[in-house]
């Protein structure tokens, strides 16, 4: 699943072979920021005006929606509901009123379309932990339902899943996972914090879905690739069978991709062969913190729909420049290593 925000990276993403992906969705996107219509405009621009991507987009993108159409008139057409795969709600810097407006519209749209809501909850006035004395107040993930996806789970920003005072996972987060909300690692360029992940590991709070959130700003660190993200959770103590499930059958089920996710008879022949090597590296998170990693998951071979493809490894691993970039945002973390 590819959100429309990522379309802006296509022109420099060829090295990641995104054009060979068969399961790509441009999904309905809503954000409280002032540029919240920009992704849909960008998607239309690429579809209609970029010659090099026009045929690819028409072959692979299932649907492109303007957020205004999705959020204001989605109930008018069964065709619209059939095409929407997921509603993405991205919380960025904005006023409290717009946050709450966006939240309610996203929750409503997902419910009316009977599709999951995927939430990017990092910096927001909508709290991770709600006040039990005000049960009607909005909360994230409190207001999410079973099958909804909470991404960027292990970040240390204002909306961290960890209480900075008690160093425990918020009870609203624990309860959300218990009722079936799916938690995605969503590593990205700023959303994986070793301190937060270690606190979560002590409570066996592992991701249901392990996403790299790979793009041009983190493919050379700190995310690198999905095997590196898997390596980090292996270091944290996540059982190997759960790691494998979180990058195969679980995301396929979450995104309703019924032809991939397992090696069962009749499924698409998408096969990855991995190995675990010994290593001794200080591997960074997204905020410049490092941990000494002794085992690394590496790709050996990969087939997509029965066709073998070249395996590509990071050129520099770890990358000191990525560590330096991470340190620049470290001061904004509410949960981090002791200085």
Secondary structure, 3 states (H helix, E strand, C coil): CCCHHHHHHHHHCHHHCHHHCCCECCCEEEECCCCCCHHHHHHHHHHHHCHHHHHHHHHHECCCCCHHHHHHHHHHCHHHHHHCCCEEEECCCCCHHHHHHHHHHHHHHHHHHCCCEEEECCCCCCCCCCCCCCCCCCCCCCCCCCCCEEECCCCCCCCCCECCCCCCECHHHHHHHHCCCEEECCCCCCCCCHHHHHHHHHCCCCCCECCCCCCCCCCCCCCCCHHHHHHHHHHHCCCHHHHHHHCCHHHHHHCCCCCCCCCCCCCCCCEEEEEEEEEEEEEECCCCCEEEEEEEEEEEEEEECCEEECCCCCCCCCCHHHHHHHHHHHCCCCCCCCC
